[in-house]
Structures are given as structure tokens and as C-alpha cells.
Amino acid sequence: VIISENNEENLSSKKVSINTNDIKELMTLSGIGESKAKEIIEYRKTNGNFKKIEDIMNVEGIGVAIFDKIKENITI
């Protein structure tokens, strides 16, 4: 049990890069499933890298509620 708690701690302290991480990594974020992860990747292919983490709200289907859930866990 202690080991799994430590693993959860390590996962929660590791930030996910919305500019470089793949679908699998993006899907570790709360509220981000496969389709939203694909949208994030498609957005950066079309528009280039995100300039700030708030820009993720430009992706279809990601609004303030999801951003508030993931903002502590993402980085550019």
C-alpha cells in the first residue's frame, strides 16, 4: 500500500506537457479522454505549440471547468 501511495504521489507531482506529450500521457489528466487528447494534438499540429497553459481552452471541448481540474498538472 505504501508503494502505491508513493507512486500516486510521483504521478501527481509530474507535470504533463501539453506541447510535447503523446495521447497516453495527455489521457492521465483528469477529464481528458482519448478524443480530447487527440484534439489537443491536432490543435498543436494546426496552430503550433501552446504559448501558455490557458491556451488549452482554445481546444474544442476544453473549457474553464476542465482547465481548473488540470491546470496544476500541465506545463508547456
Secondary structure, DSSP 8 states (H G I E B T S, - for coil): -HHHHHHHHHHHHS-EETTT--HHHHTTSTT--HHHHHHHHHHHHHH-S-SSGGGGGGSTT--HHHHHHHGGGEE-
